[in-house]
Amino acid sequence: MPAAKSPLSRFSSAEITRMFKFAKRVIRHPSFDILISAATQPVGRLLVVTSAKVGTAPTRNKIRRRCKEIFRKDQFFLQPYDCIMIAKKDAPLCSYQDIQALISSAYQKAASALDAHRPA
C-alpha cells in the first residue's frame, strides 16, 4: 500500500491544465461538480475549486478542509485517479456526510466506467 507522503492537494499550473483537459465529469450536483482523471502520481490527489460566489473566505476554507479530510480519512488517495471538486453556490449547505457520499459515488462511477472500457 503506497503511503501518502507527497501532498495530496498540491499541483503545478501545468498539472491543473492537464487535469482539466483530460478529466471527465462523473457527478453533477447542485453543490458540487466532480471530475475524475487518471492519476499522474503514484497516489491520487484532490483539487478543490471554490470561487468567491460560494461564500466568504471562512466558508470556502471550511468546504476545502471537509473535502480534504474526507479524501484522507477514506483513503481515496489509494485510487488511481486525481479528483477535481468544483464547489457551487449551494456547497455550504452540504453536510460532511453529504460530501462524503458524493465523493464515494464519484469514485464508484469512475471505477465502473474503467471496468466497462477494459477488454475481457
C-alpha positions in Angstrom: 0.0 0.0 0.0 1.6 3.3 -1.1 2.0 5.9 1.6 0.6 9.4 1.1 4.0 11.1 1.6 3.5 13.8 -1.1 1.0 16.5 -0.5 -2.4 15.3 -1.7 -3.6 18.6 -2.9 -0.5 20.4 -4.4 -0.5 20.9 -8.1 1.6 22.9 -10.6 -0.3 25.1 -13.1 0.7 22.7 -15.9 -0.8 19.7 -13.9 -4.0 21.7 -13.3 -4.3 22.5 -17.0 -3.7 18.8 -17.9 -6.3 17.6 -15.4 -9.0 19.9 -16.7 -8.2 18.9 -20.3 -8.5 15.1 -19.6 -10.9 15.0 -16.7 -14.4 13.6 -17.1 -17.4 14.8 -15.1 -18.8 12.0 -13.1 -21.0 13.9 -10.7 -23.2 16.9 -11.4 -24.9 18.1 -8.2 -26.4 21.4 -7.1 -23.5 21.7 -4.6 -20.5 20.2 -6.5 -19.3 19.1 -9.8 -16.8 16.3 -9.5 -14.4 15.5 -12.3 -12.0 12.5 -12.4 -8.9 12.0 -14.4 -6.1 9.4 -14.4 -3.6 9.9 -11.6 -0.2 11.4 -12.6 1.5 10.5 -9.4 1.7 7.2 -7.5 -1.1 8.3 -5.3 -4.3 10.1 -6.3 -4.7 13.8 -5.5 -7.6 16.2 -4.8 -8.1 19.7 -6.2 -10.9 21.7 -4.6 -12.0 24.8 -6.5 -14.1 27.3 -4.6 -14.9 30.7 -6.1 -16.0 33.8 -4.2 -19.6 33.1 -5.3 -19.6 30.2 -2.8 -19.3 32.5 0.2 -16.8 34.3 2.5 -13.2 33.1 3.0 -14.0 31.1 6.2 -16.9 29.3 4.4 -14.7 28.4 1.4 -11.9 27.2 3.7 -14.4 25.1 5.6 -15.5 23.4 2.4 -11.9 22.8 1.4 -11.0 21.3 4.8 -14.0 19.0 4.8 -13.3 17.7 1.3 -9.6 17.1 2.1 -10.4 15.4 5.4 -12.8 13.0 3.7 -10.3 12.3 0.9 -7.6 11.4 3.5 -9.8 9.6 6.0 -11.5 7.4 3.5 -8.1 6.8 1.7 -9.3 7.9 -1.8 -5.7 8.7 -2.5 -5.1 4.9 -2.9 -7.3 5.0 -6.0 -5.6 5.6 -9.4 -7.4 8.9 -10.0 -7.0 12.6 -9.5 -10.2 14.3 -8.4 -11.4 17.9 -9.1 -14.2 19.1 -6.9 -15.8 22.4 -8.1 -17.9 23.9 -5.3 -21.1 25.7 -6.4 -23.3 28.2 -4.6 -25.1 25.5 -2.6 -21.9 23.9 -1.3 -22.1 25.5 2.1 -25.4 23.8 2.7 -23.9 20.3 2.3 -23.1 18.4 5.5 -20.0 16.3 6.0 -22.0 13.1 5.3 -23.4 14.6 2.0 -19.9 15.4 0.7 -18.7 12.0 1.8 -21.5 10.3 -0.2 -20.8 12.5 -3.3 -17.1 11.6 -3.3 -17.8 7.9 -2.7 -20.3 7.8 -5.6 -17.9 9.7 -7.9 -15.2 7.1 -7.3 -17.6 4.2 -7.7 -18.7 5.7 -11.1 -15.1 6.2 -12.1 -14.3 2.6 -11.2 -17.3 1.1 -13.1 -16.5 3.2 -16.1 -12.9 2.0 -16.1 -14.2 -1.6 -15.8 -16.5 -1.1 -18.8 -13.7 0.0 -21.0 -11.3 -2.9 -20.1 -11.2 -5.7 -22.6 -12.5 -9.1 -21.4 
